[in-house]
Amino acid sequence: MQIEQVSKAIHRKQVLTNIDFSIEPGKVTGLVGRNGAGKTTLLRLLVGIIQPTIGDVKLSGKSIYTHPEMKQDIVFVPDSSEALKGYSIKEIEQLYRDIYPRFDRALFYQLIDRFQLPRNGRIHSFSKGMKALFSLILAFSTKAKYILLDEPTDGLDVIVKKRILQFIVEAVADYQVAVVISSHRLDELEFLADSIIMLKDGEITQEYSLETLKDSYKKIQVVFPHGIPEEIQGIGTLLQQTGKVFILIVEGELEAEIAKIRAARPLYYEELPITLEDLFVAKLGGDDFVG
Ligand SMILES: Nc1ncnc2c1ncn2[C@@H]1O[C@H](COP(=O)(O)OP(=O)(O)OP(=O)(O)O)[C@@H](O)[C@H]1O
């Protein structure tokens, strides 16, 4: 799937600007950003619920907006499954079979049994965790090539969460689907995602491959008795300061930057393991506005 220079304004407000990336089969792409950054709007654009003001989303070179049959290959799981509430499992299965011609009924019931959901239940009798699991089962049973998940584990207990994450990992490997996950759970994305797209105020500020993440950034703890010396101010991003202890995220020419820090003779120097959360705070933690 190619997302080409997509911008979207809603009620004259610019919500997304120049979004450009592609999504690969068999890979999980994590979408991160602060509240209001535009994640849900982007997912809604990728599934064709809304259309871009400028730009296009293409599958095999064809626009999903002018070739509606393409939408059989894309399924969106919103963060709440309220819309399905009034139906029974059988009714939803029928509905999905009408929309998605490759819907795999055998797989659907196999997964319903595996996760011990009642075959004859109605969705309104399900707990939040059961609804979340059911939405995922439904999505993967469509055999759509692109599965878009908005906060799939939001509000779930640890056990259900683990089952859901495990299920996503297995399903991506088994069916070679492309999954896009919007999430605030950076620890979960670290476990799941192959790459991360970071949105800020509707724009992509960073794209990371989780494989190279740890080679591109360093998290450094240093102690300077009189504050960070002038000659190295501006190197890296200050993540945290506790008294004389500074934690910095360094990027770019790592060796050269680290050599400069060491040349400033800190009383103590240590490299710490970097997490996605560190990068999130370093890159997006700058202001307190939530829009
Ligand atoms: N239908 C709409 N009408 C007006 N504004 C909207 C609409 N949809 C989205 N927006 C605005 O677009 C911006 C992005 O919203 P969106 O829901 O995509 O963000 P998000 O990154 O998913 O946020 P969160 O993490 O809080 O779910 C917000 O400022 C929101 O107010």
Residues whose N, C-alpha, C, O or C-beta is under 5 A from the ligand:
A	BS01	LIG	I10 V15 G33 R34 N35 G36 A37 G38 K39 T40 T41 L42 G291
